[in-house]
């Protein structure tokens, strides 16, 4: 399994003349059964702590995907529960 970071886009919520406020990490995966094709948003602080360590950036991506998947599973279970009522 592999995650390859394909792009790092800086977010400027206050405009381009201000410091960046966050980062979108674009990536592709291979070897996973689940496909996630959206950029992952991380904070400026998370990026600055991990910017020189690709494995740390990959870990942030995995953590975000896991949080998204867990939320999705909760939503599905809630929906499933509403079907039996």
C-alpha positions as a Markdown table, in Angstrom:
| # | Residue | x | y | z |
|---|---|---|---|---|
| 1 | Unk | 0.0 | 0.0 | 0.0 |
| 2 | Unk | 1.2 | 3.5 | -0.8 |
| 3 | Unk | 0.2 | 7.1 | -0.5 |
| 4 | Unk | 2.0 | 9.5 | -2.8 |
| 5 | Unk | 1.7 | 13.2 | -2.2 |
| 6 | Unk | 1.2 | 15.0 | -5.5 |
| 7 | Unk | 0.7 | 18.5 | -4.4 |
| 8 | Unk | 0.8 | 21.0 | -1.5 |
| 9 | Unk | -1.5 | 24.0 | -1.9 |
| 10 | Unk | -1.4 | 26.8 | 0.6 |
| 11 | Unk | -4.6 | 28.4 | 1.8 |
| 12 | Unk | -4.8 | 32.1 | 2.3 |
| 13 | Unk | -8.1 | 32.9 | 4.2 |
| 14 | Unk | -7.1 | 36.5 | 4.7 |
| 15 | Unk | -5.8 | 37.1 | 1.2 |
| 16 | Unk | -2.6 | 36.5 | -0.6 |
| 17 | Unk | -0.9 | 39.4 | 1.0 |
| 18 | Unk | -1.2 | 37.7 | 4.4 |
| 19 | Unk | 0.4 | 34.6 | 5.8 |
| 20 | Unk | -1.0 | 31.3 | 4.8 |
| 21 | Unk | -3.6 | 29.8 | 7.1 |
| 22 | Unk | -3.6 | 26.1 | 6.2 |
| 23 | Unk | -2.6 | 23.6 | 3.6 |
| 24 | Unk | -4.4 | 21.2 | 1.3 |
| 25 | Unk | -2.5 | 18.0 | 0.6 |
| 26 | Unk | -3.3 | 16.3 | -2.7 |
| 27 | Unk | -2.4 | 12.7 | -3.0 |
| 28 | Unk | -3.0 | 9.4 | -4.8 |
| 29 | Unk | -3.2 | 6.0 | -3.3 |
| 30 | Unk | -2.4 | 2.5 | -4.6 |
| 31 | Unk | -3.0 | -0.9 | -3.1 |
| 32 | Unk | -6.0 | 0.1 | -1.0 |
| 33 | Unk | -9.5 | -1.2 | -1.4 |
| 34 | Unk | -11.0 | 2.1 | -0.4 |
| 35 | Unk | -10.4 | 5.0 | -2.8 |
| 36 | Unk | -10.3 | 8.6 | -1.4 |
| 37 | Unk | -9.8 | 11.2 | -4.0 |
| 38 | Unk | -10.2 | 14.5 | -2.2 |
| 39 | Unk | -7.4 | 16.7 | -0.9 |
| 40 | Unk | -6.9 | 16.6 | 2.9 |
| 41 | Unk | -6.9 | 19.9 | 4.7 |
| 42 | Unk | -4.4 | 20.4 | 7.6 |
| 43 | Unk | -3.6 | 23.4 | 9.7 |
| 44 | Unk | -0.6 | 25.7 | 9.3 |
| 45 | Unk | 0.8 | 24.3 | 12.5 |
| 46 | Unk | 0.5 | 20.7 | 11.4 |
| 47 | Unk | 2.2 | 21.5 | 8.1 |
| 48 | Unk | 5.0 | 23.4 | 9.8 |
| 49 | Unk | 5.7 | 20.5 | 12.2 |
| 50 | Unk | 5.7 | 18.0 | 9.4 |
| 51 | Unk | 6.9 | 19.8 | 6.3 |
| 52 | Unk | 10.3 | 18.2 | 6.2 |
| 53 | Unk | 9.1 | 14.7 | 6.8 |
| 54 | Unk | 7.0 | 13.0 | 4.1 |
| 55 | Unk | 6.0 | 10.1 | 6.4 |
| 56 | Unk | 4.7 | 12.6 | 8.9 |
| 57 | Unk | 2.6 | 14.3 | 6.1 |
| 58 | Unk | 1.4 | 10.8 | 5.0 |
| 59 | Unk | 0.4 | 10.1 | 8.7 |
| 60 | Unk | -1.7 | 13.3 | 8.7 |
| 61 | Unk | -3.4 | 12.2 | 5.5 |
| 62 | Unk | -4.2 | 8.7 | 7.0 |
| 63 | Unk | -5.5 | 10.3 | 10.2 |
| 64 | Unk | -7.8 | 12.6 | 8.3 |
| 65 | Unk | -9.1 | 9.8 | 6.1 |
| 66 | Unk | -9.7 | 7.6 | 9.1 |
| 67 | Unk | -11.7 | 10.4 | 10.8 |
| 68 | Unk | -13.7 | 10.8 | 7.6 |
| 69 | Unk | -14.4 | 7.1 | 7.2 |
| 70 | Unk | -15.4 | 6.8 | 10.9 |
| 71 | Unk | -17.9 | 9.6 | 10.4 |
| 72 | Unk | -19.2 | 8.0 | 7.2 |
| 73 | Unk | -19.7 | 4.7 | 9.0 |
| 74 | Unk | -21.6 | 6.5 | 11.8 |
| 75 | Unk | -23.8 | 8.2 | 9.3 |
| 76 | Unk | -24.5 | 4.9 | 7.5 |
| 77 | Unk | -25.4 | 3.2 | 10.8 |
| 78 | Unk | -27.7 | 6.0 | 11.7 |
| 79 | Unk | -29.4 | 5.8 | 8.3 |
| 80 | Unk | -29.6 | 2.0 | 8.6 |
| 81 | Unk | -31.3 | 2.3 | 12.0 |
| 82 | Unk | -33.9 | 4.7 | 10.6 |
| 83 | Unk | -34.8 | 2.1 | 7.9 |
| 84 | Unk | -36.0 | -0.4 | 10.5 |
| 85 | Unk | -38.3 | 2.0 | 12.3 |
